[in-house]
Amino acid sequence: MTISTQALAGTKAVQTTVNAKTWTVEAAAQLYELPFNDLLYRAQGLHREHFAAGEIELVTLLSIKTGGCPEDCAYCPQAARYHTGVEAGNLLPLAEVVAAAEAAKQNGATRFCMGAAWREPKARDIEKVQAMVSAVKALGLETCATLGMLSDLQARQLKQSGLDYYNHNLDTAPEFYGKVITTRVYQERLDTLGHVRQAGIKVCCGGIVGMGESRLQRAGLIAQLANLDPYPESVPINHLVQVPGTPLHGAEPLDPLEFVRTIAVARITMPRARVRLSAGRRELGEAVQALCFLAGANSIFYGDKLLTSGNPEAEADRALLAKLGLRTHVDSGAMS
């Protein structure tokens, strides 16, 4: 499996480092086959080489425009074609976004991500999001956005407004992608990542597991991510949240230990990335989350809601981190 070079044309000019290793799907799959304890031992060792042990990044995600998306992602309750009870809304007012960002900072978050249910933003949308990015940046928070596909111009506009990170997930391996999404091809996702890199914005890119893919296909997703040059600074790993009304509702649940293995494989193949526990964390429970931290996860989405899905409440997260002896950026005085 190879990564499209066309999608990343022009990207290498802004790179200061290159990946130390190219990961084949077979090599990533071999990591999955390691004995569980050996896999976690290897992952934790690499984690400690590149990050302070026991430090967790807190990221808050706000839906600035909910529902009404024209795409057909089989996991997504915001797709207009599915009957999930999610009502289409308008773009939030600037003051409401700033208030949410201020609250997130007060609760300990160091990065604030703004998500909109668009296939791609229009010019008038970008102008409004630029104002939000600038205002959130002025609060002293890292800024992130996920708005769908971006053109080269739109990526540069967001960079000018102070955007630090752009989230655009690959979702799954190329071979499985067509079973989940038909309204956007894989190459379009790679094209957007290329535009983001070329604009000088850091990349937040991961995927979803538990959608019915095989272990080899999970390894394929990780290999795709690890072979981006460079690999993403942030890698959100989502555990499928099954929402009634979406095509993937009723899918066979993923073994929780397989999810932990995926975290560990992501850490080993992308040792300098922030590996984030994202959607589906509530369903995992405390014990599995603890194993994920041991496997190299060092970032969480933090707050009551993750776009339209429930997320463990802030106080519960603080209690879990305290129970495990983990600390946050704010607690340790660090920022990345």
N, C-alpha and C positions, 0 to 999 in steps of 0.2 A: 504494500500500500504506500502511495506517495502523496505528498501534499502538492497541490497545484502551485506552480511558480507564477503563473499568470496572475493569480489572485493577489500575490504579494509583490508584484512588480513595483519597483521604486522603494520598497520597504528597507532594503539592506543599507541604503544610504544613511539611514538614521540609526542604525544599530551600532552599539559599542561592544557588544559581546555576541558570541554565537553559541549555539547549543553544544555541549561537550560530547554528546552522543546522539546518534540517530537511533530511534527505537522502532524496530519492526513490530508488527502485530504479534508475531510468534514470540518475540522476546518479552513483550508485555504479558502475553498469555502465560508464559512460563513463571512469571512472578506470581500470578494468581494461584499457580499449582504448588507453591511452596507451603510447607507446614505452617499453620496459622501463627504459632509463636515465633518462628523464624522470620516470617514476613514482617510481623510487627516490630521485631527486634531490629531488623535492617532499616525499616522505615523510621523508627524513633532515633536510631543512630544518625541517619542523614539529617533528620529534622534538627537535631542538636548541633550539627555542624554549621547550620545556616541561620538558626533562630535561637533566641533566648528560650530556654526550657520553661514550659508552663505559662507562656504569655499568649493571650488570646485577643485578637482584634474584634471589636464590636462594630458592626455595620448595620445601619438602619435603612430600610427600603420603603419608600412611599410611592403609592400609585397616584401619579398626577393626572392620569386620564385612564379611566377604567371602562372595560367592556367595549363591545361593538367592533372587534377586530375582524377584518375580512378573511383572515387566513383560517386554515383547517387543522391546526396542530391538535392531534388527537388527545392530548393531555390537558388542554387549556380551557378553563371555564369562561374565559373572556372572548372566545370565538363567537361571533354573532350567530352562526348557524346552529349552535348547540343550545339546548334549553336547560340552563344550569341555575337560573335565578339571579344571575349577575346582570344588573341593568347598565346599559351604556350611559356614561356620564360625559360631561364636558371637562375641558382642561381646568384644573384647579386654579383659583386666583393666586397671584404671587404672594400676597400676605399670608394665605393659609399654608403655603409651602414653607415660607420662612418660619412661621410659628412652629410647624412640625419639626423643622431642622433644629430650631432652638431647643425644643423639648428633647430631641434625640441627643443633642450635645450635653444637656443637663443630666441625662440618664447614662452618660458615659460613652456614647458612640463617637468614633473618630472619623467615620466616613458616612456620607449621606448619599443614597442612590435614589434617583427619580426615574420611575418607570411609566411608560405610556403604551397603551394597547393600540399601536399603529403598525401597519405593514412597513411604512416609511413615513417620516414626517414631511409636511409641506413647508414651503418657505416661511409662511406666517407662523407655523408651529415652532420652527427653529428660533425665530426671533424671540418668542415668548419663553422658550426653554433657556435661551441665552441669558435672559434677565434673571431667571431662577438660579442658574448656575452661578452667576456673578454674586447674587445676594447670599447664597449659601456659602460660597467661598469666603465672603467677607466676614462670616461668623467664625472662621478659623477651622472649618471642617474640610476634609478631603471631599471632592465632588465626584459623583459617578452618575451616569445616565444609561438607560436602556430604552431605545425609541424605535427599534426595528432597523431596517436597512438604511445605510447612510451613503450619500455621494461623497466624493472627494471634497467638494466645496463645503458641504454641511459639516464634515469632520473638522475642517479647518476653522469654520465659524465657531464651533463648540470649543475648540482649543483656545481661540482668541478670548472667549468669555471666561476661561479659567477651568475648564473641565479637566480633571486629573485622570479619570478612568472611564472607559466605555465598555458596557457589558453587551456581548452578543454571543450567545451560546451556540455551539455546534449541535447540541442536543444528543446525538448518538453517532454511531459509526456510519460511514457512507452507505454500506450495504444494507443497513436497516432503516435508513432515513425515509425512504419512500413509503414505508409501512406506517409512518407516523405523520408525515407532512407531504402534501402534494402541491401546495400553492406557492412554494418557494424552493428552489433547488439548492443543493449543497454549495455549489460554486458561488451563489449569491451571498451566502454567509461568509465564505472566504474572501470575497471581494470587499465586503464591509470591513472585515478585520484588516485587510490591506490598507484601506483608506484611513482607518483609525491609526494604524502604525505610522503611516506616512505623515500624518498630521502631528505626530509627536505625543499622542495620547496613550496612556498605558492601557493594556488590554485586560479585561475581565472576561474569561471565556471558559465554560465548562459544559456540563451536560446533565442528563436525567437518566437514572437507572431504575430498573423495575418495570419497563414498558413492554416486557415480553422478549427482550433481546437475549441472545445467548451470552455465555461468559466470553467467548471469542469476540463477539461484537462489543462487549464492554471493553475488552482489551483494545479493540480497534478504535474506539472513541479516545481512550487514553493515549494511544500512539499518535493519533491525529493531533491532539493537543500538544503532546510533548515534542512533536516535530515541527511545530510552528517556529519560525526563526525570528526572534527568540520565542520561547514558550510564554504563555500569559503570566503576568505578574500576579493575577488572582484567578483561582480555579474553583468556581462554585460547583459542588457535587450535590445534585438534587435527588432525593428519594421520591419516586412518583407519589403524588397525592391523588388518590382516586376520587374524582368528583362526579356524583350522579349527573347524567346527562351528557358526559363526554364519552367518546368511543372506548377509551381505556378503562372506564369504570367496570369493575369486575375482573380485571386482569389478575393472573396468578401473582400473589405477593412475592416480593423478593426476600430471600433468606437474609435476616439482619446481618449475619456474619459475612455474607457476600458483599453487603454494602461496606462493611468495615474493610474488607479486602480491597475494595475499589479505592477507598481513601488511602490505604497504604501504597497501592500501586501508583496512584497519582503523586504521592509524596516522593517515592523513589525515582520516578521518571522526571519529575519537575521539582527538584530539591529546593530551589530558591523561591518558589511560588507560595503565596498565601493560599492554602487549601481550605475552602469554606464549607461548613455544614449549612445547607440552604433549605429549600423546601422539603417538607416531610420530616423535619427534625422532631416535631411533637410526637409523631407516631413511633419514633425509635425508642423513646424512653431513656432514662438516665444512664442505665448500665451500658447500652449500646453507644450512646454519645461519649461516655467515658472511654470506651475502646477506640472510638474514632479519634479522640484527642491523643491517645497513646499511639495510634497509627499515623499521626502527623497532621491532623486537622488543627489549624491555629487561627481560625476566623469563624464567626457565626453571624447570621442575620439575627438582629436583636430588636425585639419589639413585639407588639400584640398581633400584628398582621403582616403577612408576606404577600403583597399585591392583594389577592382575594382569598388566600388560604390562611388559616389560623397558624400562629407561631407561639412558642412558649413565651409567657409574659416575662417582662424584664426582671421582676423580683424573683421569679422561679429560676431564671438564668443565673442571676447573681448568687442565689443559694446553691445551685449546682456547682458553679465555679469555685465557691468558697469550700464546699464539701470536698472537692477534688484538689484543693490547694493551688488552683490556677488563678492567674491575675490578668488584668486587662492593661491595654496601653496607658489608660489614664492612671491606673493604680501604680504602674511602674515608671510613669513619666516618659514613655516612649511613643514615637510616631514613625510610621513607615510610609 
